[in-house]
Amino acid sequence: MSTRVEKLKEELKKRNDKRKSSPLEDWFVKCFNELGIYNYYREYQVEMSFLDFAWPDLKFAVEADGELYHFDRIEKDKERDKQLALLGWEIYRVNSKKAWNYKIFLSHLLYIYDKTQNKKIPSYSAIELLSKNNPSEFINNWHKELKEEKEKYMSENRIYYCDKCDSFYSKNINCKCK
């Protein structure tokens, strides 16, 4: 491998080490801990990409896509996933907008558990573990954290929301209805 590519990889790693994790990623870590999923790597590097959660021996990764950070990166992410697939990786994307729904988020967790732990967990056990017998508190915390993430990111990056077409836009990117 050329020295230039190695230097670029090292620079990317340094930049990535400074990156804060998103609330969705933090929420996954909390849930993984509750479910006893510890055999993953955070920000695992494959070529020029960093994977949010990776199981290298399975060539399986979970990408937690915050709805605000990724709203203008969909095509880039698809291309990146194709490149990783050529290397044998399965990328499982979880979009925070869809994960807002507790049942959908739970279905993602159950799929990840089944894929990485080589056994199934009954959904009622996962709900019990994650909610500590208080699902409404679990759901309320999840909604509150996502709302705070969204508001902070939007104000810092001057991103706006269009109620009419349910999309985000910025100075450089139009909403869907324009």
C-alpha positions in Angstrom: 0.0 0.0 0.0 1.3 3.4 -0.8 2.6 5.8 1.8 0.1 8.4 0.7 -2.9 6.1 1.3 -1.5 5.1 4.7 -1.1 8.8 5.7 -4.6 9.5 4.6 -6.0 6.6 6.6 -4.0 7.8 9.7 -5.4 11.4 9.2 -9.0 10.0 8.9 -8.4 8.0 12.1 -7.2 11.1 14.0 -10.2 13.1 12.8 -12.6 10.2 13.6 -11.2 9.8 17.2 -12.3 13.4 17.9 -15.8 12.8 16.7 -18.5 12.6 19.4 -20.9 9.8 19.1 -24.5 10.6 18.3 -27.4 10.1 20.8 -28.6 7.2 18.6 -25.2 5.5 18.9 -25.1 6.1 22.7 -28.6 4.6 22.9 -27.4 1.5 21.0 -24.5 1.1 23.5 -26.9 1.3 26.4 -29.2 -1.3 24.9 -26.3 -3.5 23.8 -25.1 -3.5 27.4 -28.5 -4.3 28.8 -28.8 -7.2 26.3 -25.3 -8.5 27.0 -23.9 -7.7 23.6 -20.3 -6.9 24.2 -18.4 -8.5 21.3 -18.4 -5.5 19.0 -15.9 -2.7 18.0 -16.8 1.0 17.9 -15.7 3.1 14.9 -14.0 0.1 13.3 -11.9 1.0 10.3 -12.3 -0.9 7.0 -10.2 0.7 4.2 -11.2 4.4 4.3 -14.5 3.9 6.2 -15.3 3.8 9.9 -18.2 1.6 11.0 -20.3 2.7 14.0 -20.5 -0.9 15.4 -18.7 -3.8 13.8 -18.3 -7.5 14.3 -15.2 -8.1 12.1 -15.3 -11.9 12.4 -18.9 -11.9 11.0 -18.2 -9.0 8.6 -21.3 -7.4 9.9 -21.8 -3.8 10.9 -24.5 -1.5 12.2 -24.6 2.1 11.0 -26.7 4.4 13.2 -27.8 7.1 10.9 -28.9 10.2 12.7 -31.6 11.8 10.6 -30.0 15.2 10.6 -26.5 14.2 9.9 -27.4 11.8 7.1 -30.2 13.8 5.4 -27.9 14.9 2.6 -25.6 11.8 2.6 -28.0 9.1 1.4 -26.3 8.6 -2.0 -22.8 8.7 -0.5 -23.8 6.1 2.1 -25.3 3.8 -0.6 -22.0 4.0 -2.6 -20.0 3.3 0.6 -22.2 0.3 1.4 -21.6 -1.1 -2.1 -17.8 -0.8 -1.7 -18.0 -2.5 1.7 -20.2 -5.3 0.2 -17.5 -5.9 -2.3 -15.2 -6.6 0.6 -17.7 -9.1 2.0 -19.4 -6.8 4.6 -23.1 -6.7 5.5 -24.1 -3.2 6.5 -27.2 -2.9 8.6 -28.5 0.7 8.6 -30.8 2.1 11.3 -32.2 5.5 10.6 -33.1 7.5 13.7 -36.3 8.9 12.2 -37.6 5.3 11.8 -36.1 4.1 15.1 -38.2 6.8 16.8 -40.9 4.2 16.9 -40.2 1.9 19.9 -41.4 -1.2 18.1 -39.2 -0.6 15.1 -36.2 0.1 17.3 -36.9 -3.1 19.2 -37.1 -5.1 16.0 -33.6 -3.7 15.0 -32.2 -4.7 18.3 -33.7 -8.2 18.0 -32.2 -8.6 14.5 -28.8 -7.4 15.7 -28.9 -9.8 18.7 -29.9 -12.7 16.5 -27.2 -11.9 13.9 -24.3 -11.3 16.4 -25.0 -13.7 19.3 -26.0 -16.8 17.3 -29.2 -17.2 19.2 -32.6 -15.7 19.3 -34.0 -13.7 22.3 -37.7 -13.6 22.8 -39.1 -10.1 22.2 -40.8 -10.0 25.6 -37.4 -10.6 27.3 -35.8 -7.8 25.3 -38.6 -5.4 26.3 -38.2 -6.5 29.9 -34.5 -6.0 29.9 -34.5 -2.7 28.1 -37.4 -1.2 30.0 -36.6 -2.5 33.5 -40.4 -3.2 33.6 -41.1 0.4 32.8 -41.5 0.7 29.0 -43.1 4.2 29.1 -40.0 5.6 30.9 -37.7 4.0 28.3 -39.7 5.4 25.4 -40.0 8.9 26.9 -36.2 9.0 27.5 -35.6 7.8 23.9 -37.9 10.5 22.5 -36.4 13.3 24.7 -32.8 12.4 23.7 -33.7 12.4 20.0 -35.6 15.7 20.2 -32.6 17.4 22.0 -30.2 16.0 19.5 -32.3 17.2 16.6 -32.7 20.8 18.0 -29.0 21.2 18.9 -27.8 19.9 15.5 -30.3 22.0 13.6 -29.4 25.2 15.4 -25.6 24.6 15.1 -25.8 23.8 11.4 -28.6 26.1 10.3 -30.9 23.3 9.1 -34.6 23.9 8.9 -37.6 21.6 8.8 -40.5 21.8 6.3 -43.7 20.6 7.8 -45.4 20.6 4.4 -43.2 17.9 2.9 -41.7 16.4 6.1 -38.1 17.1 5.0 -35.0 19.0 6.1 -33.3 21.7 4.2 -30.5 24.2 4.5 -29.1 27.1 2.7 -27.6 24.8 0.0 -30.2 22.1 -0.1 -33.9 22.6 -0.9 -36.7 20.8 0.8 -38.6 18.1 -1.2 -41.6 20.3 -2.1 -39.5 23.1 -3.7 
